[in-house]
């Protein structure tokens, strides 16, 4: 490599386009790494993720089966089946538009900074927005990081609730909220340990999550179709049931969108591992768009199957199980089918939690690298496995702080879900 081919790490070039006088670093260098160097950053993380591995990470982060299950009862109260299906498709269309927009920007700026970095670059190129770029990027970065931290808490609480439901069904043990909190914290610490060791192992876990989710959906469809009595199509696609206390159907529809909005966000996490993805300028955008497309179809099929299989809607709404959707399976196919479903949810959500810690730690690492965090010199350090270990444990600590109040309220899980949805979509708004 000649001197004029070398990139000064602290000297940034024309970010909006590749400068005409910029020479390729080497015919053998990864295009994503070359673009990263042209943007003024040094390649520190190891590029090990393929396109499918990055898709698996995005799909796992979305956590379609488990998140739709976690919010099933909430949406069922807010308009019933017709609102559930209508809101799912409306939100999915908008999420696809967001994914396409973010994918285009990601192909131009393939760094681990993701949303906050894109906000800075796009604003800094606008004459009236240049002075506001640093503060806008700072707000976006920390809002998105907070959204992901809260999301990890919600995801791991779902794992604990599913384990609690398994213990209730199998041994008639009613797990208290304090013990559920301790289970959640233990899962979070385990996720931190996995994220400290080897990104290759997490990539395999995410790819298996795709297989597990799709295979699990086929098993669920087969079991419920063969063994459960079915509702009529007119009930599934037209029944309206409102327990919100509000009379306006339009407002109830908006309230019912919480399930889809919570379940379908997360495709942009592919950008958080840009610096660990091969050909990131192409692979990450593909992963972002395809993860939303697959999640849309898989989630819709799952919801339709669940709605056809409801025997008693009131038993689901008033279930004493920690995961109310499990009541649907218990009524339809019995205890063993319910146990199998809950084990599927535990595995899927465990993968989602591990993935979201990966995503959030990379966001913290990128913020620290740009001196936008406290203790930035510590948080940007890379461990012996070429992973941002301090950023991982910082993420784990913040997540535990979110989880600690869980025993204090019956409605804290719904609050966590709502807070996650609001903060992440605020980040989208800042970006777009």
C-alpha positions as CSV (number, residue, x, y, z in Angstrom):
1,X,0.0,0.0,0.0
2,X,1.5,3.4,-1.0
3,X,1.5,6.5,1.1
4,X,-1.1,8.2,-1.0
5,X,-3.4,5.2,-0.7
6,X,-3.3,5.2,3.1
7,X,-6.2,6.8,4.9
8,X,-5.7,9.2,7.7
9,X,-8.0,8.0,10.4
10,X,-8.9,11.4,11.8
11,X,-9.2,13.1,8.4
12,X,-12.6,12.7,6.8
13,X,-13.3,13.0,3.1
14,X,-16.5,13.9,1.3
15,X,-19.1,11.8,3.2
16,X,-22.0,12.2,0.8
17,X,-20.3,10.7,-2.2
18,X,-17.1,8.8,-2.8
19,X,-14.6,11.5,-3.9
20,X,-13.5,11.2,-7.5
21,X,-9.8,11.3,-6.5
22,X,-10.2,8.6,-3.8
23,X,-8.2,5.5,-4.8
24,X,-9.1,2.0,-3.8
25,X,-6.9,0.8,-0.9
26,X,-6.3,-2.6,-2.4
27,X,-8.0,-5.0,-4.8
28,X,-8.3,-7.5,-2.0
29,X,-9.7,-5.3,0.7
30,X,-13.3,-5.7,1.8
31,X,-15.5,-2.9,0.2
32,X,-17.1,-2.2,3.6
33,X,-13.7,-1.8,5.2
34,X,-12.5,0.4,2.4
35,X,-15.6,2.7,2.7
36,X,-15.1,2.8,6.5
37,X,-11.5,4.0,6.0
38,X,-12.7,6.6,3.6
39,X,-15.1,7.8,6.2
40,X,-12.2,8.3,8.6
41,X,-12.4,5.3,10.9
42,X,-10.0,2.5,11.5
43,X,-11.1,-1.2,11.1
44,X,-10.8,-2.6,14.7
45,X,-13.5,-5.3,14.8
46,X,-13.1,-8.5,12.8
47,X,-15.4,-9.0,9.8
48,X,-16.9,-12.5,10.3
49,X,-20.6,-12.1,9.4
50,X,-22.1,-13.2,6.1
51,X,-25.2,-11.7,4.5
52,X,-27.3,-14.6,6.0
53,X,-25.7,-14.2,9.4
54,X,-26.5,-10.5,9.4
55,X,-30.1,-11.3,8.3
56,X,-30.3,-13.9,11.1
57,X,-29.2,-11.2,13.6
58,X,-31.8,-8.7,12.3
59,X,-34.6,-11.3,12.2
60,X,-33.6,-12.5,15.7
61,X,-33.6,-8.9,17.0
62,X,-37.1,-8.4,15.7
63,X,-38.2,-11.6,17.5
64,X,-41.4,-11.9,15.6
65,X,-43.0,-15.0,17.1
66,X,-42.1,-14.2,20.7
67,X,-43.0,-10.5,20.5
68,X,-46.3,-11.1,18.9
69,X,-47.0,-13.6,21.6
70,X,-46.0,-11.3,24.4
71,X,-48.4,-8.5,23.2
72,X,-51.2,-10.8,21.9
73,X,-53.5,-10.3,25.0
74,X,-52.9,-6.5,25.0
75,X,-53.9,-6.1,21.3
76,X,-56.9,-8.5,21.7
77,X,-58.3,-6.1,24.3
78,X,-57.9,-3.2,21.9
79,X,-60.3,-4.0,19.2
80,X,-60.2,-7.8,18.9
81,X,-59.2,-9.8,15.8
82,X,-60.1,-7.3,13.1
83,X,-58.0,-4.6,14.8
84,X,-55.1,-7.0,15.3
85,X,-54.9,-8.0,11.7
86,X,-55.6,-4.5,10.2
87,X,-53.0,-2.8,12.5
88,X,-50.4,-5.5,11.7
89,X,-50.6,-4.8,8.0
90,X,-50.8,-1.0,8.3
91,X,-47.7,-0.9,10.5
92,X,-45.9,-3.5,8.4
93,X,-46.3,-1.3,5.3
94,X,-44.8,1.7,7.1
95,X,-42.0,-0.4,8.6
96,X,-41.1,-1.6,5.1
97,X,-40.9,2.0,3.9
98,X,-38.6,2.8,6.9
99,X,-36.5,-0.3,6.2
100,X,-36.0,0.7,2.5
101,X,-35.1,4.3,3.4
102,X,-32.6,3.2,6.1
103,X,-31.1,0.5,3.8
104,X,-30.3,3.1,1.2
105,X,-28.5,5.3,3.8
106,X,-26.8,2.3,5.3
107,X,-25.2,1.4,1.9
108,X,-23.6,4.8,1.8
109,X,-22.5,4.9,5.5
110,X,-21.6,1.3,6.6
111,X,-20.4,2.1,10.1
112,X,-21.4,0.7,13.5
113,X,-22.8,4.1,14.5
114,X,-26.0,3.4,12.6
115,X,-28.8,5.9,13.1
116,X,-26.9,8.6,15.0
117,X,-24.0,8.7,12.6
118,X,-26.4,9.0,9.6
119,X,-28.3,11.8,11.3
120,X,-25.0,13.7,11.8
121,X,-23.8,13.1,8.2
122,X,-27.1,14.1,6.5
123,X,-27.6,17.2,8.7
124,X,-24.0,18.4,8.3
125,X,-24.5,18.5,4.6
126,X,-27.5,20.8,4.9
127,X,-26.7,24.5,5.1
128,X,-29.3,25.2,7.8
129,X,-28.8,22.0,9.7
130,X,-25.0,21.9,10.0
131,X,-24.9,23.7,13.3
132,X,-27.5,21.3,14.8
133,X,-25.9,18.1,13.5
134,X,-23.8,17.3,16.7
135,X,-26.7,17.7,19.2
136,X,-29.2,15.9,16.9
137,X,-26.8,13.0,16.5
138,X,-26.2,12.9,20.3
139,X,-29.9,12.8,21.1
140,X,-30.6,10.2,18.4
141,X,-27.7,7.9,19.5
142,X,-28.7,7.9,23.2
143,X,-32.4,7.7,22.5
144,X,-31.8,4.7,20.3
145,X,-29.4,3.1,22.8
146,X,-32.0,3.6,25.6
147,X,-34.7,2.1,23.4
148,X,-32.6,-1.0,22.9
149,X,-31.7,-1.3,26.6
150,X,-35.4,-1.2,27.5
151,X,-36.1,-3.7,24.7
152,X,-33.5,-6.1,26.2
153,X,-35.4,-5.8,29.5
154,X,-38.8,-6.5,27.9
155,X,-37.3,-9.4,25.9
156,X,-35.7,-11.1,28.9
157,X,-38.8,-10.5,31.1
158,X,-40.7,-12.4,28.4
159,X,-38.3,-15.3,28.8
160,X,-38.8,-15.3,32.5
161,X,-42.6,-15.1,32.1
162,X,-42.5,-18.1,29.8
163,X,-40.4,-20.1,32.3
164,X,-42.8,-19.1,35.0
165,X,-45.7,-20.4,32.9
166,X,-43.9,-23.6,32.3
167,X,-43.4,-24.1,36.0
168,X,-47.0,-23.3,36.7
169,X,-48.3,-25.8,34.1
170,X,-45.8,-28.6,34.9
171,X,-45.5,-28.4,38.7
172,X,-48.2,-25.9,39.8
173,X,-45.5,-23.6,41.1
174,X,-46.6,-19.9,41.1
175,X,-43.4,-18.0,40.6
176,X,-43.4,-14.5,42.3
177,X,-42.4,-11.3,40.5
178,X,-39.3,-11.1,42.6
179,X,-38.1,-14.5,41.4
180,X,-39.1,-13.6,37.9
181,X,-36.9,-10.5,38.2
182,X,-33.9,-12.6,39.4
183,X,-34.4,-15.0,36.5
184,X,-34.4,-12.1,34.1
185,X,-31.2,-10.6,35.5
186,X,-29.5,-14.0,35.3
187,X,-30.5,-14.3,31.7
188,X,-29.2,-10.8,31.0
189,X,-25.8,-11.6,32.6
190,X,-25.6,-14.9,30.6
191,X,-26.2,-12.8,27.4
192,X,-23.4,-10.5,28.4
193,X,-21.0,-13.5,28.9
194,X,-21.9,-14.9,25.4
195,X,-21.3,-11.5,23.8
196,X,-17.8,-11.3,25.4
197,X,-16.6,-14.5,23.9
198,X,-17.1,-15.1,20.2
199,X,-19.1,-13.4,17.6
200,X,-19.0,-16.5,15.5
201,X,-20.9,-18.4,18.1
202,X,-23.6,-15.7,18.3
203,X,-23.9,-15.7,14.4
204,X,-24.6,-19.5,14.5
205,X,-27.1,-18.9,17.3
206,X,-28.9,-16.3,15.2
207,X,-29.0,-18.5,12.1
208,X,-30.5,-21.3,14.2
209,X,-33.0,-18.8,15.5
210,X,-34.3,-18.3,11.9
211,X,-34.6,-22.0,11.4
212,X,-36.2,-22.5,14.9
213,X,-38.7,-19.7,14.3
214,X,-39.8,-20.9,10.9
215,X,-39.9,-24.5,11.8
216,X,-41.7,-23.7,15.0
217,X,-44.3,-21.8,13.0
218,X,-44.9,-24.7,10.7
219,X,-45.3,-27.0,13.8
220,X,-47.7,-24.6,15.4
221,X,-49.8,-24.3,12.2
222,X,-49.9,-28.0,11.8
223,X,-50.8,-28.7,15.5
224,X,-53.5,-26.1,15.7
225,X,-55.0,-26.9,12.3
226,X,-55.1,-30.7,13.1
227,X,-56.1,-30.7,16.8
228,X,-57.9,-27.4,17.6
229,X,-61.5,-26.5,16.9
230,X,-61.6,-23.5,14.6
231,X,-63.4,-20.2,14.6
232,X,-65.3,-19.1,11.4
233,X,-63.4,-16.9,8.9
234,X,-66.0,-14.1,9.4
235,X,-65.2,-14.0,13.2
236,X,-61.4,-13.9,12.6
237,X,-61.5,-11.1,10.0
238,X,-64.5,-9.0,11.2
239,X,-65.0,-9.5,15.0
240,X,-64.5,-6.3,17.0
241,X,-64.1,-6.3,20.7
242,X,-63.2,-3.2,22.6
243,X,-62.2,-3.2,26.3
244,X,-60.2,0.0,26.3
245,X,-62.9,2.3,27.6
246,X,-62.7,4.5,24.5
247,X,-65.6,4.5,22.0
248,X,-63.9,5.9,18.9
249,X,-62.9,2.9,16.7
250,X,-60.2,4.9,15.0
251,X,-58.5,5.7,18.3
252,X,-58.9,2.1,19.4
253,X,-57.1,1.0,16.2
254,X,-54.2,3.4,17.0
255,X,-54.0,1.9,20.5
256,X,-54.0,-1.6,19.0
257,X,-51.0,-0.8,16.8
258,X,-48.7,-1.1,19.8
259,X,-48.4,-4.9,19.2
260,X,-47.2,-4.5,15.6
261,X,-45.1,-1.4,16.3
262,X,-43.3,-3.3,19.1
263,X,-43.0,-6.6,17.2
264,X,-41.7,-5.2,13.9
265,X,-39.0,-2.7,14.8
266,X,-35.3,-3.7,14.8
267,X,-34.3,-4.2,11.2
268,X,-31.8,-1.4,11.6
269,X,-29.7,-3.5,14.0
270,X,-28.0,-4.9,11.0
271,X,-26.2,-1.5,10.7
272,X,-24.8,-1.9,14.2
273,X,-22.6,-4.8,13.1
274,X,-21.6,-3.1,9.8
275,X,-17.9,-3.2,10.9
276,X,-18.2,-7.0,11.6
277,X,-20.0,-7.8,8.3
278,X,-18.4,-8.8,5.0
279,X,-19.4,-6.5,2.2
280,X,-21.4,-4.4,4.7
281,X,-22.4,-1.8,2.1
282,X,-24.4,-4.5,0.4
283,X,-25.1,-7.2,3.0
284,X,-26.5,-5.0,5.7
285,X,-29.1,-3.3,3.5
286,X,-30.2,-6.6,2.2
287,X,-30.5,-8.0,5.7
288,X,-32.6,-5.0,6.8
289,X,-35.2,-5.1,4.1
290,X,-35.5,-8.9,4.0
291,X,-35.8,-9.2,7.8
292,X,-38.9,-6.9,7.7
293,X,-40.4,-8.7,4.7
294,X,-40.0,-12.2,6.3
295,X,-41.2,-10.9,9.7
296,X,-44.3,-9.4,8.1
297,X,-45.3,-12.7,6.4
298,X,-44.4,-14.9,9.4
299,X,-46.1,-12.7,11.9
300,X,-49.3,-12.4,9.9
301,X,-49.5,-16.2,9.4
302,X,-48.9,-16.7,13.1
303,X,-51.6,-14.3,14.2
304,X,-54.2,-15.7,11.7
305,X,-53.5,-19.2,13.0
306,X,-53.9,-18.1,16.7
307,X,-57.1,-16.3,16.0
308,X,-58.7,-19.2,14.2
309,X,-57.8,-21.4,17.2
310,X,-59.2,-19.3,20.0
311,X,-61.8,-21.4,21.9
312,X,-62.8,-18.8,24.5
313,X,-61.6,-15.2,24.1
314,X,-62.4,-14.4,27.7
315,X,-60.2,-17.1,29.1
316,X,-57.3,-15.7,27.2
317,X,-58.0,-12.1,28.3
318,X,-58.4,-13.2,32.0
319,X,-55.7,-16.0,32.1
320,X,-53.7,-16.5,35.3
321,X,-50.7,-17.7,33.4
322,X,-47.7,-15.3,33.2
323,X,-47.9,-15.6,29.3
324,X,-51.6,-15.2,28.6
325,X,-51.3,-16.5,25.0
326,X,-50.3,-19.8,26.5
327,X,-53.9,-20.1,27.7
328,X,-55.0,-20.3,24.0
329,X,-52.8,-23.3,23.4
330,X,-53.9,-24.9,26.7
331,X,-57.5,-24.6,25.7
332,X,-56.9,-25.8,22.2
333,X,-54.3,-28.6,22.3
334,X,-53.7,-29.3,26.0
335,X,-50.8,-29.1,28.4
336,X,-48.0,-30.7,26.3
337,X,-48.7,-28.6,23.2
338,X,-48.6,-25.6,25.5
339,X,-45.3,-26.6,27.0
340,X,-43.8,-27.1,23.5
341,X,-45.0,-23.6,22.5
342,X,-43.5,-22.0,25.6
343,X,-40.2,-23.7,25.1
344,X,-40.2,-22.3,21.5
345,X,-40.8,-18.8,22.9
346,X,-38.0,-19.2,25.5
347,X,-35.5,-20.2,22.8
348,X,-36.6,-17.5,20.3
349,X,-36.6,-14.7,23.0
350,X,-33.2,-15.9,24.4
351,X,-31.7,-15.5,20.9
352,X,-33.4,-12.1,20.6
353,X,-32.0,-10.9,23.9
354,X,-28.5,-12.0,23.1
355,X,-28.8,-10.2,19.7
356,X,-30.1,-7.0,21.2
357,X,-27.2,-6.8,23.6
358,X,-24.9,-7.2,20.6
359,X,-26.6,-4.4,18.8
360,X,-26.7,-2.0,21.8
361,X,-23.1,-2.7,22.8
362,X,-22.0,-1.8,19.3
363,X,-24.0,1.4,19.5
364,X,-22.3,2.3,22.8
365,X,-18.9,1.4,21.4
366,X,-19.5,3.7,18.4
367,X,-20.7,6.6,20.6
368,X,-17.6,6.2,22.8
369,X,-15.4,6.2,19.8
370,X,-16.9,9.5,18.9
371,X,-16.4,10.8,22.5
372,X,-20.2,11.0,23.1
373,X,-20.3,8.9,26.3
374,X,-19.0,9.1,29.8
375,X,-15.7,7.1,30.2
376,X,-15.4,6.9,26.4
377,X,-11.8,5.8,26.6
378,X,-12.9,2.7,28.6
379,X,-16.1,2.0,26.6
380,X,-14.3,2.0,23.2
381,X,-11.7,-0.6,24.3
382,X,-11.6,-3.9,22.4
383,X,-10.9,-7.1,24.3
384,X,-8.7,-10.1,23.3
385,X,-11.6,-11.5,21.2
386,X,-11.7,-8.3,19.2
387,X,-15.1,-7.4,20.8
388,X,-16.1,-4.2,22.7
389,X,-16.2,-6.0,26.1
390,X,-16.6,-2.9,28.3
391,X,-19.5,-1.7,26.2
392,X,-21.1,-5.1,26.6
393,X,-21.0,-5.0,30.4
394,X,-22.1,-1.4,30.4
395,X,-25.2,-2.5,28.4
396,X,-25.9,-5.4,30.8
397,X,-25.7,-3.0,33.8
398,X,-28.1,-0.5,32.2
399,X,-30.5,-3.3,31.4
400,X,-30.4,-4.6,35.0
401,X,-31.4,-1.1,36.2
402,X,-34.5,-1.3,33.9
403,X,-35.4,-4.7,35.2
404,X,-35.1,-4.1,38.9
405,X,-38.5,-2.3,39.4
406,X,-40.4,-5.2,37.8
407,X,-41.8,-6.6,41.0
408,X,-43.3,-3.2,42.0
409,X,-46.2,-3.0,39.5
410,X,-48.6,-5.4,37.8
411,X,-48.4,-3.2,34.7
412,X,-44.7,-2.6,34.4
413,X,-44.3,-5.0,31.5
414,X,-46.8,-3.1,29.4
415,X,-45.0,0.1,30.4
416,X,-41.6,-1.3,29.3
417,X,-43.2,-2.4,26.0
418,X,-44.7,1.1,25.4
419,X,-41.5,2.9,26.4
420,X,-39.5,0.7,24.0
421,X,-41.8,1.4,21.1
422,X,-42.0,5.2,21.7
423,X,-38.2,5.7,22.0
424,X,-37.2,3.6,19.0
425,X,-39.8,5.2,16.7
426,X,-38.6,8.6,18.0
427,X,-35.1,7.6,16.8
428,X,-36.6,6.7,13.4
429,X,-38.3,10.1,13.3
430,X,-35.0,11.9,14.0
431,X,-33.4,9.9,11.2
432,X,-36.0,10.4,8.5
